[in-house]
Amino acid sequence: MMDDIADLITESLIVRDMQGRITLWNRASERLYGWPPAQALGRSLHMLLATRHLFPMADIEARLPVAGTWVGEVARHAADGRELSVEVRWTLRRDAAGVPVDIVETGRDISALSLLEQETRLAAHRYRNLFQAMAAAFWEMDFSRVRLMIGDLMAAGITDFPRHMAENPDWIVEAMRAVRVVDVNDKAVSLFGATRREEIVGGHVAWCFPPQSRQVFAQSLIAAARRQDRYATETTLTRLDGQPIDVLFTVCWPEEHKGRGHVLVGVIDITERRRAEEETRRSERRYRELFDQMPVALGQLDLRYMNGQLAALYGDRPPPRSEADIDLDFIRDILRNTPVIEVNPRAQQLFRAARREEMLVPIECFWRTRPETVRRTVLARLRGEPGYSEETKVDALDGAQIDVLYTVAFPPSSLERGTNIVAFVDIGDRVAALAKVEQMQAELAHAGRVAMLGEMAASIAHEVNQPLAAIAASGAACLRWLGRTEPDLGEVRDLAGRVVADAQRAAGIIARVRDMAANRRADHVRVNLNELVEEATHFLRHEFQARQVELRFSPTPGPVLVSADRIQVQQVVVNLAVNALQAMAEAGTPVPRLSIAINPVGPDGLCVTVEDNGPGLDPATAPRLFESFFTTKREGLGIGLAVCRSIVEAHGGRMEAGNRADGGGARFWFTLPCLIDTPAGG
């Protein structure tokens, strides 16, 4: 029965299963292709008729399960070899469970159509292929009913359409419901979350315009009323599932569609682009907030001129070996042509700018004092280093020089953008503090020497009094010898020599004291360490006698030459000896003894050891003896031993303290490098 009905149809009717085998072939198909049913049934349709299309047949058929239908033109061969152009329509049939079972094809021969009709059909075919193949979502919409609604407004005397639509939002909703979707392409189906075209085709468009986007629809109507060819804007539409999507919405009125009231709407998904733009804006806001709020002075520079000059001069050359190889005039030219394009508030404060615009100038004015810093920066960049930093000075707008920590990085992106950021940290307070600390250290050393002079005052006075007393005695003796009837000139001559020697001795003592008090710079000379230490003990001779202290001095027989400042090293020996004398006196040592010995240590060193037989050092406080301002004396300043250690270390030696091995007193020692005295002509 089914075959009889099929034979009554004047168009070719062919049914094939999902494997492409022919299951129904009516008489119109036999007349069109020349194959009788007996030779066609069971065979592959496309192989039998050599079906061809611009696109692969497998691709077209693969779309059928989604679209359900396909209409197009194919080329085929008849049984007698004739070339046929056939317009076909394929429809996919499913069973009750929705499973595809076969494909029904209707077709008609269009080979004999007139040239004009063929061109028309070809244009329509091309339009259809373009409509489907575009990556954008395309809608064809029927606006004919909306045109009638606009006509009614005009008949009612309304000419200000924008105002009317703004005041009557319900009219816009009614107009959207009057629109009918004629067709959509596959991209529109997927973009708006449909599974089949039929979910969109035939309905209105009110569902895809959220309230905030309805004015876009109104503006498209206004553009049509003003006879514009197109209208485009970015807006937000809604998918079938209610999810919003950001789109570029374009509506146009093709000339051939105007009579039918049809329009074409293109929709391009820009959600990712919008998201990227918003992320970019957020990044820029974060960057701006960070840039402005940083407690560090920041400046953004336009480096395009610098980049060009460096590329022209060093593009194909190895980097300079040192900063001296970079011409300073070249650096000054860069400074004159590199402007500041942005600064943060901290930079304005640091460089004494009343307004931000005052700093948007070439950086030359900030580097008048130290252009060499920029030269070293350029050298670091040419060498491929990741960045450069140094402590330097910059010039403020009011002419002041500011101590800063200057830092710049060289990320590859800065070369691409032609901009970079430099940072300045104000270290003026730190530099001033360091200078003050250095001054205090110098003053501390000076104070230590002066304090030691106080402790040595009695000894020094005694030492000066001795040569003065000797001078006076020798002078009196000279007068007596000269007062005789027959003066003994030989005796007078000897006495006069003693006067000169004692005067020179007194002058030397006074000169050393004056140098120590004046804080004069240390003057290292070659001296005999045995003689230097023995001379220091002479300063304290009356102290030894007054306190009844036995002094044992053991010089070394070996090389004793050292490079030293005589006064400073004697200061160390005297300080250690005075400390020992005071410790033994406070402890009431019955038979106080002080031993000073000089011994070689290692291949090129000498060690001076000062030992007493007093109470020794307290193990609890011994580790802190050389700390500044730490003292165990009731009236001590706590700077003597600290100064002594600094003097020894400045001479290339070291100082230590402890107790004697037998536990019978304290032991201090210090080392100095010795000089090998080379014999003359050796």
C-alpha positions in Angstrom: 0.0 0.0 0.0 2.8 2.4 0.9 4.6 1.8 -2.4 1.3 2.4 -4.3 0.8 5.8 -2.6 4.5 6.7 -3.3 4.0 6.0 -7.0 1.2 8.6 -7.1 3.6 11.3 -6.0 5.0 13.3 -9.0 8.3 14.1 -7.3 11.1 11.6 -6.7 10.5 9.9 -3.3 13.4 7.8 -1.9 13.7 6.3 1.5 17.1 5.0 2.8 18.1 3.4 6.1 20.7 4.8 8.4 23.4 2.9 6.5 22.4 4.7 3.3 20.7 1.6 1.6 17.6 2.3 -0.5 14.4 0.9 1.0 11.8 2.7 -1.1 12.1 3.9 -4.8 8.9 5.3 -6.5 8.1 5.6 -10.2 9.0 9.3 -10.3 12.5 8.3 -9.1 12.7 5.7 -11.9 11.7 8.3 -14.5 14.2 10.8 -13.1 17.2 8.6 -12.8 16.4 5.7 -15.3 16.9 2.9 -12.7 14.0 0.5 -12.1 13.2 -0.4 -8.5 14.6 -3.9 -8.9 18.0 -2.5 -9.6 17.9 0.4 -7.0 16.5 -1.2 -3.9 19.1 -2.4 -1.4 21.9 -0.4 -3.0 23.7 2.7 -1.6 22.0 5.8 -2.8 25.0 8.0 -3.1 27.1 5.3 -4.8 24.2 4.4 -7.3 23.7 8.1 -8.3 27.3 9.4 -7.7 25.9 12.1 -5.5 28.2 15.2 -5.2 28.0 18.5 -3.3 30.3 21.4 -2.5 30.6 20.0 1.1 31.3 16.4 1.9 28.1 14.3 2.1 29.3 12.8 5.4 29.4 16.2 7.0 26.0 17.2 5.8 24.4 13.9 7.0 26.2 14.3 10.3 24.2 17.4 11.0 20.8 15.7 10.4 20.4 14.2 13.9 20.6 17.8 15.3 18.8 19.8 12.5 16.3 17.1 11.5 16.1 18.3 7.9 18.4 19.5 5.2 17.5 21.2 1.9 20.0 21.7 -0.9 21.1 21.0 -4.5 23.2 18.0 -5.4 24.7 16.8 -8.6 23.9 13.2 -9.7 24.3 10.8 -12.7 21.3 9.1 -14.4 21.5 5.5 -15.6 22.3 6.7 -19.1 25.1 8.9 -17.9 23.3 12.2 -18.0 24.4 14.9 -15.5 21.5 16.0 -13.4 21.0 18.9 -10.9 18.5 17.8 -8.3 16.9 19.9 -5.5 16.5 17.5 -2.6 14.9 17.7 0.9 16.0 15.2 3.5 13.9 14.5 6.6 15.1 12.3 9.5 12.4 9.9 10.9 12.6 8.6 14.4 10.8 5.8 16.2 8.6 6.2 19.3 11.8 6.1 21.5 13.4 8.9 19.4 15.9 6.6 17.7 16.7 7.6 14.1 15.4 4.9 11.7 15.6 6.3 8.1 15.9 9.3 5.9 13.1 10.4 3.6 14.2 12.3 0.4 12.0 14.2 -2.0 13.7 15.6 -5.1 13.0 17.4 -8.3 15.1 17.9 -11.4 16.2 21.5 -11.8 18.5 21.0 -14.7 16.0 22.5 -17.2 15.2 25.7 -15.2 15.8 29.0 -17.0 19.2 30.7 -16.5 17.5 33.5 -14.5 15.9 31.0 -12.2 19.1 29.1 -11.8 21.0 32.2 -10.8 18.2 33.1 -8.4 18.3 29.6 -6.8 22.1 29.7 -6.7 22.1 33.0 -4.9 19.6 31.6 -2.4 21.7 28.5 -2.0 24.8 30.6 -1.4 22.9 32.8 1.1 21.7 29.6 2.9 25.2 28.2 3.1 26.6 31.5 4.3 23.8 31.8 6.8 24.7 28.4 8.3 28.4 28.6 7.9 29.0 31.9 9.7 30.7 31.8 13.1 28.2 34.4 14.3 24.7 33.6 15.4 22.2 34.8 12.7 18.5 35.3 13.1 16.1 36.0 10.3 13.0 37.8 11.8 9.6 38.9 10.5 9.0 42.5 11.6 5.9 43.0 9.4 3.5 43.1 12.4 5.8 45.6 14.1 5.7 47.8 11.0 1.9 47.8 11.3 2.2 48.8 15.0 4.5 51.7 14.0 2.1 52.7 11.3 -0.7 52.8 13.9 1.4 55.2 15.9 2.0 57.5 13.0 -1.7 57.4 12.1 -2.3 58.5 15.7 -0.1 61.5 15.1 2.9 60.3 17.1 6.2 61.3 15.5 8.6 61.4 18.4 9.2 57.6 18.6 12.1 57.7 21.1 10.0 59.6 23.6 7.0 57.5 23.1 9.0 54.3 23.6 10.7 55.7 26.7 7.4 56.6 28.2 5.6 53.4 27.2 7.9 50.4 28.0 5.0 48.0 27.7 4.7 49.0 24.0 8.3 47.7 23.6 7.4 44.4 25.2 4.3 44.1 22.9 6.5 44.9 19.9 9.0 42.2 20.9 6.2 39.7 21.2 5.0 40.7 17.7 8.3 39.7 16.1 8.4 36.2 14.6 11.7 34.3 14.2 11.8 33.0 10.6 15.1 31.1 10.8 18.3 30.7 12.8 21.6 29.2 12.0 23.3 26.4 13.9 25.5 28.9 15.8 22.3 30.6 17.2 20.9 27.3 18.3 24.1 26.5 20.3 24.7 30.1 21.6 21.2 30.4 23.0 21.2 27.0 24.6 18.6 25.3 22.3 18.9 21.7 21.2 16.8 22.1 18.0 16.0 25.0 15.7 12.3 24.5 16.4 12.8 25.8 20.0 13.5 29.2 18.6 12.0 29.4 15.0 8.4 30.5 14.9 8.4 32.2 18.3 8.9 35.8 19.5 12.1 37.4 20.8 10.8 38.9 24.1 12.4 36.1 26.1 16.0 37.0 25.0 15.8 40.7 26.0 16.2 41.2 29.7 14.7 44.5 31.1 18.0 46.3 31.0 18.4 45.6 27.3 14.9 46.4 26.0 16.0 49.8 25.0 18.4 48.2 22.5 15.4 46.6 20.8 13.7 50.1 20.9 16.7 51.7 19.4 16.8 49.2 16.5 13.1 50.1 15.7 14.1 53.8 15.8 17.0 53.2 13.4 14.5 51.4 11.1 12.1 54.3 11.3 14.9 56.6 10.4 15.7 54.4 7.3 19.2 53.5 8.5 20.7 50.5 6.9 22.0 49.0 10.1 22.2 49.4 13.9 24.8 47.8 16.2 25.6 48.0 19.9 27.0 45.9 22.7 24.4 44.6 25.1 23.3 41.7 27.3 20.8 39.0 26.1 19.4 36.0 27.8 19.7 32.3 26.8 16.8 29.9 26.9 18.0 28.7 30.3 18.0 32.2 31.7 21.7 32.7 31.7 22.9 36.2 30.5 25.4 36.5 27.7 27.3 39.7 26.6 26.9 40.1 22.9 27.6 42.4 20.0 24.1 42.9 18.6 23.7 44.0 15.0 20.5 44.4 13.0 20.3 45.2 9.3 17.6 45.5 6.7 18.6 43.9 3.4 17.1 45.6 0.4 15.6 42.4 -1.0 13.9 41.7 2.4 12.3 45.1 3.0 9.2 44.3 1.0 8.6 41.2 3.2 9.4 43.1 6.4 12.2 40.7 7.2 15.4 41.7 9.0 18.7 40.0 9.8 20.1 40.0 13.3 23.7 39.0 14.0 24.8 38.1 17.5 28.5 37.6 18.5 29.3 36.3 21.9 31.7 38.8 23.6 31.3 37.3 27.1 35.0 36.3 27.2 36.1 39.6 25.8 34.0 41.5 28.4 35.4 39.3 31.1 38.9 39.9 29.9 38.2 43.7 29.7 36.8 43.7 33.2 39.8 41.8 34.5 42.0 44.2 32.8 40.2 47.1 34.4 40.4 45.4 37.8 44.1 44.9 37.2 44.6 48.5 36.3 42.7 49.6 39.3 44.8 47.3 41.6 47.9 48.6 39.9 46.8 52.2 40.3 45.9 51.7 44.0 49.2 49.9 44.6 51.2 52.6 42.7 49.5 55.4 44.6 49.5 53.9 48.0 53.1 52.5 48.1 55.3 54.1 50.8 58.0 54.1 48.2 58.5 56.9 45.7 57.6 55.5 42.2 58.0 57.1 38.8 57.0 55.7 35.4 59.3 56.7 32.5 58.8 56.8 28.7 61.9 54.8 27.6 61.2 54.7 23.8 64.0 57.2 23.0 66.4 55.3 25.3 65.5 52.0 23.7 66.0 53.3 20.2 69.4 54.9 21.1 70.6 51.7 22.8 69.4 49.5 19.9 71.1 51.8 17.4 74.5 51.9 19.3 74.7 48.5 20.9 72.2 46.3 18.9 74.9 44.3 17.1 77.8 44.9 19.5 78.9 43.2 22.7 78.0 45.0 25.8 80.5 47.5 27.3 83.1 46.0 29.6 82.8 48.8 32.2 80.9 52.0 32.8 83.9 54.0 31.5 83.2 52.6 28.0 79.8 54.4 28.0 80.2 58.1 27.0 78.7 60.4 29.6 77.5 62.8 26.9 75.5 59.8 25.5 73.9 59.4 29.0 73.1 63.1 29.2 71.4 63.0 25.8 69.2 60.1 27.1 68.4 62.0 30.3 67.3 65.0 28.2 64.9 62.9 26.1 63.5 60.5 28.7 60.4 62.0 30.3 58.5 61.1 33.4 54.9 60.1 32.5 53.5 59.3 35.9 54.5 59.6 39.6 52.8 58.6 42.9 52.2 61.0 45.8 55.3 59.7 47.7 57.5 60.8 44.8 55.9 64.2 44.8 56.7 64.5 48.5 60.3 63.2 48.1 61.2 65.5 45.2 59.5 68.5 46.8 56.8 68.9 44.0 53.7 71.0 44.8 51.8 69.4 42.0 52.1 66.2 40.1 52.5 68.0 36.8 55.8 69.6 38.0 57.4 66.2 37.8 56.3 65.2 34.4 59.5 66.5 32.8 62.7 65.0 31.4 64.6 63.1 34.1 67.7 65.2 33.5 66.7 67.6 36.3 66.7 64.8 38.8 70.2 63.5 37.9 72.3 66.6 37.6 74.5 65.6 40.5 74.9 61.9 39.8 74.5 61.0 36.1 77.0 58.2 36.7 74.2 56.3 38.4 72.2 56.2 35.2 75.3 55.2 33.3 75.7 52.2 35.6 72.0 51.4 35.2 72.5 51.3 31.4 75.5 49.1 31.8 73.5 46.6 33.9 70.7 46.5 31.3 73.1 46.0 28.4 74.7 43.1 30.3 71.3 41.4 30.6 71.1 41.8 34.4 67.5 41.5 35.9 67.8 44.9 37.5 70.0 47.5 39.2 70.1 49.1 42.6 72.5 51.5 44.5 72.6 54.1 47.2 73.0 57.5 45.5 71.8 61.1 45.5 69.1 62.7 43.5 68.2 66.3 43.0 64.9 67.6 44.2 63.0 70.3 42.4 64.1 72.9 45.0 67.8 72.1 44.4 68.2 69.9 47.5 70.2 66.7 47.3 68.5 63.6 48.7 70.1 60.4 49.8 68.1 57.5 48.3 68.1 53.8 47.6 67.5 53.7 43.8 66.1 50.6 42.3 65.0 49.6 38.7 64.1 46.2 37.2 64.4 45.3 33.5 61.4 42.9 32.8 61.1 42.0 29.0 57.6 43.5 29.0 59.2 47.0 29.6 61.0 46.8 26.3 57.8 45.9 24.5 55.8 48.7 26.2 58.5 51.3 26.0 57.9 52.2 29.7 59.4 51.2 33.0 59.1 52.1 36.7 61.9 53.3 39.0 61.7 53.4 42.8 63.4 55.6 45.3 63.5 55.0 49.1 64.5 58.0 51.2 67.5 57.0 53.3 68.5 60.4 54.4 67.8 59.7 58.1 69.7 56.4 57.8 72.7 58.1 56.2 72.6 60.8 58.9 72.4 58.2 61.6 75.3 56.3 60.2 77.4 59.4 60.1 76.5 60.2 63.6 77.4 56.7 64.7 80.8 57.0 63.0 81.3 60.3 64.8 80.3 58.8 68.1 82.6 55.9 67.6 85.5 58.3 66.9 84.5 60.4 70.0 84.2 57.2 72.0 87.8 56.2 71.1 88.9 59.8 71.9 87.0 59.7 75.2 88.7 56.4 76.1 92.1 57.9 75.5 91.3 61.0 77.5 89.8 58.8 80.3 93.0 56.8 80.3 95.0 60.0 80.5 93.1 60.7 83.7 94.1 57.4 85.2 97.7 58.0 84.0 97.8 61.6 85.1 99.7 60.9 88.4 102.2 58.7 86.6 102.8 61.2 83.8 103.2 64.1 86.3 105.8 62.0 88.1 107.6 61.2 84.9 107.6 64.9 83.9 108.7 65.9 87.4 111.7 63.6 87.3 113.4 65.1 84.2 112.4 68.6 85.5 113.9 67.9 88.9 117.0 66.5 87.2 117.3 69.6 85.0 117.0 71.8 88.1 119.6 69.7 90.0 122.0 69.7 87.0 121.5 73.4 86.5 122.3 74.2 90.2 125.4 72.0 90.0 126.5 73.8 86.9 126.2 77.1 88.7 128.2 75.8 91.6 131.0 74.5 89.4 131.0 77.7 87.5 131.1 79.7 90.8 134.5 78.1 91.8 137.7 80.1 91.6 138.8 77.6 89.0 135.6 76.3 87.2 135.7 72.6 86.1 134.6 73.0 82.5 134.5 69.3 81.9 132.1 68.7 84.7 130.0 71.7 83.6 129.9 70.2 80.0 128.6 66.9 81.3 126.0 68.5 83.4 124.8 70.6 80.5 124.4 67.4 78.4 122.3 65.9 81.1 120.1 69.0 81.1 119.5 68.7 77.3 118.7 65.0 77.5 116.3 65.4 80.4 114.6 68.3 78.6 114.2 66.2 75.5 112.7 63.4 77.6 110.2 65.7 79.2 109.3 67.2 75.8 108.6 63.6 74.4 106.3 62.7 77.3 104.4 65.9 76.9 104.1 65.5 73.1 102.7 62.0 73.5 100.1 63.2 75.9 99.1 66.1 73.7 98.7 63.8 70.6 96.4 61.4 72.6 94.3 64.3 73.9 94.1 65.9 70.4 92.7 62.7 68.9 95.3 62.8 66.1 95.3 60.2 63.4 97.4 57.1 64.1 100.8 57.2 62.5 102.3 53.7 62.0 106.0 53.5 61.9 108.6 50.7 62.4 109.2 50.4 66.1 111.0 47.9 68.4 108.3 46.3 70.5 110.7 45.5 73.4 111.6 49.2 73.7 108.0 50.3 73.2 106.7 48.2 76.1 109.6 49.0 78.4 109.1 52.7 77.8 105.4 52.2 78.7 106.4 50.7 82.0 108.5 53.7 82.8 105.3 55.8 82.9 104.1 53.7 85.8 107.3 53.4 87.7 106.2 55.5 90.6 102.9 53.5 90.8 104.9 50.3 91.2 107.0 51.9 93.9 104.0 53.5 95.7 102.0 50.3 95.7 105.1 48.1 96.3 104.3 46.0 93.2 107.1 43.8 91.8 107.4 44.3 88.0 108.9 41.5 85.9 109.5 42.4 82.3 110.6 39.7 79.9 111.5 40.9 76.4 111.9 38.6 73.4 115.3 37.9 71.9 113.9 37.3 68.4 112.6 39.7 65.7 110.8 42.5 67.6 110.1 45.1 64.8 106.4 45.9 64.3 104.5 48.5 62.3 102.6 50.5 64.9 101.5 53.8 66.3 103.8 54.1 69.3 101.5 56.1 71.5 98.4 53.9 70.9 100.2 50.6 71.6 101.7 52.1 74.7 98.2 53.2 75.7 97.1 49.6 75.5 100.0 48.4 77.7 99.5 51.1 80.3 95.8 50.5 80.4 96.3 46.7 81.0 98.9 47.4 83.7 96.8 50.0 85.5 93.8 47.7 85.5 96.0 45.0 87.1 97.4 47.4 89.7 93.9 48.5 90.7 92.6 44.9 90.8 95.4 43.8 93.1 95.0 46.9 95.3 91.2 46.4 95.7 91.8 42.7 96.6 94.5 43.4 99.1 97.0 41.1 97.5 99.8 40.6 100.0 102.8 40.5 97.6 101.5 42.0 94.4 103.4 41.0 91.2 102.9 42.2 87.6 104.5 40.2 84.8 104.9 41.6 81.2 106.3 39.2 78.6 106.9 39.4 74.9 107.0 36.1 73.0 106.9 35.1 69.3 103.6 33.5 68.2 103.4 31.7 64.9 105.8 32.4 62.0 105.2 36.2 61.9 103.6 37.4 65.1 104.4 38.7 68.5 102.3 38.3 71.7 102.4 40.7 74.6 101.1 39.1 77.9 100.2 41.0 81.0 99.6 38.8 84.1 99.0 39.6 87.8 98.6 37.6 91.0 95.4 39.3 92.0 91.9 37.8 92.4 91.5 36.9 88.7 88.4 37.4 86.4 84.8 36.5 87.3 83.7 33.8 84.9 80.2 35.3 84.8 81.4 38.7 83.6 84.5 37.7 81.7 82.8 37.3 78.3 81.6 40.9 78.4 84.9 42.6 79.4 85.4 44.1 75.9 81.9 45.4 75.5 81.6 49.2 75.4 80.4 50.8 78.6 80.6 47.5 80.5 82.7 47.7 83.7 83.2 45.9 87.0 84.7 49.0 88.7 82.6 51.2 90.9 83.8 54.4 89.2 84.8 53.0 85.8 83.5 54.2 82.4 83.6 50.8 80.7 85.4 52.0 77.6 89.1 51.3 78.3 89.2 47.6 77.3 86.9 48.3 74.3 89.2 51.0 73.0 92.3 48.7 73.6 90.8 45.9 71.6 89.9 48.3 68.7 93.4 49.7 68.7 94.9 46.1 68.5 92.5 45.1 65.8 93.3 48.2 63.8 97.0 47.1 63.9 96.0 43.7 62.5 96.1 41.8 65.8 93.7 40.4 68.3 93.2 40.7 72.1 91.9 38.1 74.6 91.5 37.8 78.3 91.3 34.9 80.9 92.8 33.7 84.1 96.3 32.2 84.6 96.7 28.5 84.2 97.4 28.1 87.9 94.3 30.1 88.8 96.5 32.7 90.6 95.4 35.9 88.8 94.2 37.5 85.6 95.9 37.2 82.2 95.5 39.6 79.3 97.3 39.2 76.0 97.4 40.8 72.5 99.1 39.9 69.3 100.7 42.1 66.6 102.2 41.1 63.2 105.9 41.5 63.2 108.3 42.8 60.5 111.2 40.8 59.3 114.2 43.1 59.4 116.2 42.5 56.2 119.9 43.3 56.6 121.2 46.1 54.4 122.4 44.8 51.1 120.7 41.4 51.7 
